[in-house]
Structures are given as C-alpha cells and as structure tokens.
Amino acid sequence: MNNNNSYFTYYTIEAGDNLYEIAKKYNVNPKLLAAINGIKDNEYIYPNQELMIPKSGYSYYITAEGDTLSGVASAFKTSPEAMLNYNRTIYLLPEQILVYKRG
C-alpha cells in the first residue's frame, strides 16, 4: 500500500500566482487542481496557501454521490482490489480523491 502523500507535490502560493498558471506550470488540468484542493477553479487563492499538485503517472478521480467501487475501478480500467492497493481508505463519499497508477 502506498502513502497518499507520495501522489502529490506541494506548492506554496506566492503573490501574483493564479490557479491557471500553476496548473500550466505543472501540466495539470486547472479543474482537477481546484477539485483536489477543495476550491472552485475561479476562486481567489492567497499567498502562503499550500496546494497539493497531483504527480504525473497517476490518474485521479473525485468521487460523486452514487459512485461504487466497481464503477470507479471500471473507469480506471482496473479491479476493485487494485484500487484498494493505491487508496488506504475508500469511503465513496462525495469529493473523496481516489488515485490509481497508470499503466
């Protein structure tokens, strides 16, 4: 089982930063970056605020109401057992971040 911290890099926001520039710098979708950090993609970000930046080589999924483990595993084209290897705890509550290592 992997440590969830190994799936993210951390970035401290500096004056003048915006979410889109940070996403571009790290080659991440701005909507995913916002969702992972629990903010809206048009929300103001503050200096010294820390963002989790998803690392490359992994796929990320933000859960929604009604998701099932088999449904999420299917979206990743893998098994529920493999999902459990990459995620310490899976609650399937809305807005949980699930991770899977790409092929």
PLY file of the C-alpha trace (Angstrom):
ply
format ascii 1.0
element vertex 103
property float x
property float y
property float z
element edge 102
property int vertex1
property int vertex2
end_header
0.00 0.00 0.00
1.30 3.44 -0.89
1.37 6.55 1.29
-1.13 9.08 -0.12
1.47 11.86 0.26
3.57 10.17 -2.44
0.86 11.03 -5.00
1.24 14.80 -4.59
3.82 17.56 -4.70
3.14 20.61 -2.53
3.32 24.18 -3.77
3.14 27.33 -1.63
1.32 30.13 -3.43
3.24 33.36 -3.93
1.89 36.87 -4.53
0.70 37.19 -8.13
0.12 33.44 -8.66
-3.13 32.20 -10.13
-4.55 28.71 -10.39
-4.30 28.55 -14.18
-0.60 29.49 -14.24
0.20 26.96 -11.50
-1.74 24.26 -13.38
0.11 25.10 -16.60
3.48 25.04 -14.82
2.80 21.52 -13.50
0.93 20.33 -16.63
-2.27 19.67 -14.66
-5.88 20.36 -15.60
-6.92 23.50 -13.65
-10.33 22.00 -12.77
-8.62 18.89 -11.34
-6.14 21.05 -9.42
-9.01 23.07 -7.93
-11.07 19.97 -7.08
-8.16 18.19 -5.39
-7.62 21.26 -3.23
-11.29 21.75 -2.40
-11.62 25.09 -4.14
-13.55 26.35 -7.16
-11.46 26.91 -10.29
-12.34 30.63 -10.27
-11.81 31.10 -6.51
-9.20 33.55 -5.26
-6.04 31.92 -3.91
-3.89 33.50 -1.23
-0.12 33.87 -0.77
1.30 31.24 1.61
-1.67 28.93 0.93
-0.40 25.43 0.15
-1.73 23.47 -2.83
-1.47 19.75 -3.47
-0.21 19.23 -7.01
-1.02 15.79 -8.50
2.09 13.95 -9.66
2.32 12.63 -13.19
1.98 8.91 -13.80
-1.20 8.65 -11.75
-4.87 9.07 -12.57
-7.10 10.94 -10.13
-10.83 10.65 -9.59
-13.07 12.82 -7.42
-15.98 10.73 -6.15
-19.60 11.76 -6.59
-22.88 10.76 -5.00
-23.79 7.21 -6.01
-20.30 6.06 -7.04
-19.43 2.42 -6.39
-16.00 0.85 -6.03
-16.59 -1.36 -9.07
-17.74 1.66 -11.09
-14.67 3.70 -10.19
-12.39 0.71 -10.86
-14.06 0.30 -14.24
-13.39 3.98 -15.03
-9.69 3.29 -14.32
-9.90 0.02 -16.31
-8.77 -1.98 -13.30
-10.15 -4.13 -10.46
-11.59 -3.01 -7.13
-8.70 -4.88 -5.45
-6.14 -2.82 -7.39
-7.93 0.38 -6.32
-7.60 -0.69 -2.71
-3.83 -1.08 -3.20
-3.49 2.62 -4.07
-6.02 4.10 -1.65
-5.67 3.48 2.07
-9.37 4.01 2.77
-12.22 4.29 0.30
-15.42 5.80 1.73
-17.10 6.65 -1.60
-18.48 9.83 -0.11
-18.75 12.77 -2.50
-15.46 14.59 -3.18
-13.06 11.88 -1.97
-9.88 11.78 -4.07
-9.03 8.33 -5.42
-5.73 7.57 -7.11
-4.55 4.87 -9.49
-1.13 4.39 -11.10
-1.36 4.44 -14.86
-0.02 1.51 -16.86
0 1
1 2
2 3
3 4
4 5
5 6
6 7
7 8
8 9
9 10
10 11
11 12
12 13
13 14
14 15
15 16
16 17
17 18
18 19
19 20
20 21
21 22
22 23
23 24
24 25
25 26
26 27
27 28
28 29
29 30
30 31
31 32
32 33
33 34
34 35
35 36
36 37
37 38
38 39
39 40
40 41
41 42
42 43
43 44
44 45
45 46
46 47
47 48
48 49
49 50
50 51
51 52
52 53
53 54
54 55
55 56
56 57
57 58
58 59
59 60
60 61
61 62
62 63
63 64
64 65
65 66
66 67
67 68
68 69
69 70
70 71
71 72
72 73
73 74
74 75
75 76
76 77
77 78
78 79
79 80
80 81
81 82
82 83
83 84
84 85
85 86
86 87
87 88
88 89
89 90
90 91
91 92
92 93
93 94
94 95
95 96
96 97
97 98
98 99
99 100
100 101
101 102
